[in-house]
Amino acid sequence: MSSESGGSPDEQALGPRGEEIAENLRAVRRRIDGACAAAGRPRDAVRLVVVTKTYPASDVRLLAGLGVREVGENRDQEAAPKAEACADLELTWHYIGQLQTNKARSVAAYADVVQSVDRVRLVRALDAGADRHGRELTCLIQVSLDGDPGRGGALPEDVPELADAIAGSPRLTLGGVMAVAPLGVEPARAFAALAEISTRLRAAHPAATMVSAGMSNDLEQAVEAGATHVRIGTAVLGVRRLLR
């Protein structure tokens, strides 16, 4: 997987859309800088994943030119062709949406990280898909912090079983945990709960250090709670639009 870079191409050559993204990206990076400083964490402890769902491959190319190295998608039917169109770029693709088991083979063909693993059956399907494509995937356990089945995620008490299943899969690596702050819950409290789950996970699986938390509206609270990856879409790319 590639690391984040702070590329600085000639913005005069970017065009209006590229300039808009560049300005937004600078603002988000400043927010991450400030959040890390406030939390007493080194800046390189937090990585930016730009969520490109509903945006065209041309935006992904602009992001790559601006130094972004990690992008996130949440629908296979959109992500698969977009990843293929950008196959020449050095990018790490994160699949972050709820994933049906029958889509696991397709996702395993292009995703480097699957952040939404929430059941053992999906673990098996991803391992089989990765084996079919001769690839290896990093998997994060998506944790439900409110028990709402409509939003996906494993219950905290199910995390150990899932972790063991991932760690025992030949083609999968256990990366850590992911969560979305529940509606109506103070993000800082939600992310503190996720941090506790991460601590317990690392007691059994020390290498599972990734904590994916925080989006455009709550990245600061996520960084304060120890997030290693923040998933930012709107703050970088603007209000979501339908693909043309």
C-alpha positions in Angstrom: 0.0 0.0 0.0 1.2 3.5 -0.7 1.6 6.3 1.8 0.1 9.7 1.8 2.1 12.4 -0.1 1.9 16.2 -0.1 2.3 16.6 -3.8 2.2 20.2 -5.2 1.6 20.3 -8.9 1.3 23.5 -10.9 -2.3 24.5 -9.9 -2.6 26.6 -13.0 -2.7 23.4 -15.0 -5.4 21.8 -12.8 -8.4 23.8 -14.2 -11.3 25.0 -12.0 -12.3 21.6 -10.6 -8.7 20.8 -9.7 -8.2 24.2 -8.0 -11.4 23.6 -6.0 -10.2 20.2 -4.8 -6.7 21.5 -4.1 -8.1 24.3 -1.9 -10.4 21.9 0.0 -7.6 19.4 0.4 -5.3 22.0 1.9 -8.0 23.0 4.4 -8.5 19.3 5.4 -4.8 18.7 5.8 -4.6 21.8 8.0 -7.5 20.4 10.2 -5.6 17.1 10.5 -2.4 19.0 11.4 -4.2 20.9 14.1 -6.0 17.9 15.5 -2.7 16.0 15.7 -1.0 18.9 17.4 -3.9 19.3 19.9 -3.8 15.6 20.7 0.0 15.5 21.0 0.3 13.0 18.2 2.8 13.1 15.3 1.3 14.1 12.0 2.3 10.9 10.3 0.2 8.9 12.8 -3.0 9.8 10.9 -3.6 9.0 7.3 -6.2 10.6 5.0 -8.5 8.4 3.0 -10.5 10.6 0.5 -13.9 9.0 -0.1 -14.6 9.3 -3.8 -18.0 7.6 -4.0 -20.3 9.3 -6.5 -17.4 11.2 -8.0 -15.8 10.4 -11.4 -12.5 8.8 -12.1 -11.3 12.3 -13.3 -11.5 13.5 -9.7 -9.5 10.5 -8.5 -6.8 11.5 -11.0 -6.8 15.1 -9.8 -6.5 13.8 -6.2 -3.6 11.6 -7.1 -1.9 14.6 -8.7 -2.3 16.5 -5.5 -0.6 13.8 -3.5 -3.5 11.7 -2.3 -2.6 8.1 -2.1 -5.6 6.5 -0.4 -9.2 6.6 -1.7 -12.4 5.0 -0.5 -15.4 3.6 -2.2 -18.6 2.0 -0.9 -20.5 0.5 -3.9 -18.9 -2.2 -5.9 -20.8 -1.4 -9.1 -19.2 2.1 -9.1 -15.9 1.2 -7.5 -14.9 -1.7 -9.8 -14.9 0.3 -13.1 -13.4 3.4 -11.4 -10.5 1.3 -10.0 -9.9 -0.2 -13.5 -9.9 3.3 -15.1 -7.3 4.4 -12.5 -5.2 1.2 -12.5 -2.1 3.1 -13.7 -2.1 5.3 -10.5 -0.3 4.4 -7.3 -3.3 4.3 -5.1 -4.5 2.2 -2.1 -8.2 1.4 -2.6 -10.3 1.1 0.6 -13.7 -0.5 0.4 -15.8 1.1 3.1 -19.4 0.3 2.4 -21.6 -2.6 3.6 -20.6 -5.6 1.5 -22.8 -8.4 0.3 -21.1 -11.8 0.3 -21.9 -12.3 -3.4 -19.9 -9.1 -4.2 -16.8 -10.2 -2.2 -15.1 -11.8 -5.3 -15.4 -8.6 -7.3 -14.2 -6.4 -4.5 -11.2 -8.7 -3.8 -10.0 -8.0 -7.4 -9.2 -4.3 -6.7 -9.5 -3.4 -3.1 -6.4 -3.3 -1.0 -8.3 -2.7 2.3 -11.8 -3.8 3.2 -13.0 -1.7 6.1 -16.4 -3.2 6.5 -15.9 -6.8 7.5 -18.7 -7.7 10.0 -19.4 -11.4 9.8 -17.5 -14.7 9.4 -19.3 -15.6 6.2 -17.9 -12.5 4.6 -14.4 -13.3 5.8 -14.6 -16.6 4.1 -15.9 -15.1 0.8 -13.2 -12.4 0.8 -10.4 -15.0 1.4 -11.8 -17.1 -1.5 -12.0 -14.1 -3.7 -8.5 -12.9 -2.9 -7.2 -16.4 -3.6 -8.9 -16.5 -6.9 -7.3 -13.2 -7.9 -3.9 -14.1 -6.4 -4.1 -11.1 -4.1 -3.9 -10.3 -0.4 -6.3 -8.0 1.5 -6.1 -6.1 4.7 -9.4 -6.3 6.6 -10.8 -4.1 9.3 -13.6 -5.2 11.5 -16.5 -2.7 11.3 -17.9 -2.3 14.8 -21.5 -1.3 15.5 -21.5 1.2 18.3 -25.3 1.3 18.6 -26.4 -2.1 17.6 -28.4 -0.8 14.6 -28.4 -3.6 12.0 -29.3 -1.2 9.2 -26.0 0.5 9.5 -23.9 -2.6 9.4 -21.1 -3.6 11.8 -20.4 -6.4 14.2 -21.4 -6.1 17.9 -18.4 -5.5 20.2 -18.7 -9.0 21.7 -18.4 -10.6 18.3 -15.1 -8.9 17.5 -12.8 -11.6 18.9 -14.4 -14.3 16.8 -14.1 -12.2 13.6 -10.5 -11.2 14.4 -9.5 -14.9 14.8 -11.3 -15.8 11.5 -9.5 -13.0 9.6 -6.1 -13.7 11.2 -6.5 -17.4 10.3 -7.3 -16.8 6.6 -4.4 -17.4 4.2 -5.1 -14.4 2.0 -6.3 -11.9 4.6 -4.4 -9.7 7.1 -6.2 -8.3 10.2 -5.6 -4.6 10.1 -7.8 -3.3 13.0 -11.2 -1.8 13.5 -13.5 0.8 11.9 -16.7 2.5 13.0 -19.1 5.3 12.2 -20.3 7.5 15.1 -23.9 6.7 15.6 -26.6 9.3 15.0 -27.4 11.2 18.1 -24.3 10.2 20.0 -21.5 12.5 20.8 -18.7 11.5 18.4 -16.0 11.8 21.1 -17.8 9.3 23.3 -18.4 6.9 20.3 -14.7 7.1 19.3 -13.5 6.6 22.8 -15.6 3.3 22.9 -14.0 2.3 19.6 -10.5 3.0 21.1 -11.3 0.7 24.0 -12.3 -2.1 21.5 -9.1 -1.5 19.6 -7.1 -1.8 22.8 -8.7 -5.2 23.6 -8.2 -6.4 20.0 -4.5 -5.5 20.1 -4.0 -7.5 23.3 -4.7 -10.7 21.2 -3.5 -9.4 17.8 -0.7 -6.8 18.4 -0.3 -6.0 14.7 -4.0 -4.9 14.3 -3.2 -1.2 14.9 -5.4 0.5 12.4 -8.4 2.5 13.7 -10.5 4.0 11.0 -12.8 6.7 12.4 -13.9 10.2 11.7 -15.4 11.9 8.7 -15.8 15.5 7.5 -17.8 16.6 10.5 -15.9 14.9 13.3 -12.4 14.2 12.3 -10.9 16.2 15.2 -12.7 14.0 17.8 -11.6 10.9 16.0 -7.9 12.0 16.0 -8.2 12.9 19.7 -9.4 9.4 20.4 -6.6 7.7 18.5 -7.8 7.2 14.9 -5.1 6.2 12.5 -7.2 6.8 9.4 -9.9 9.4 8.7 -12.4 9.0 5.9 -13.1 12.4 4.3 -15.4 13.0 1.4 -17.5 16.1 1.4 -14.9 18.4 2.9 -12.5 17.5 0.0 -14.8 16.9 -2.9 -17.9 19.0 -2.1 -21.5 18.1 -1.7 -22.1 14.7 -3.3 -23.4 14.5 -6.8 -24.6 11.8 -9.1 -22.1 10.4 -11.5 -22.7 11.7 -15.0 
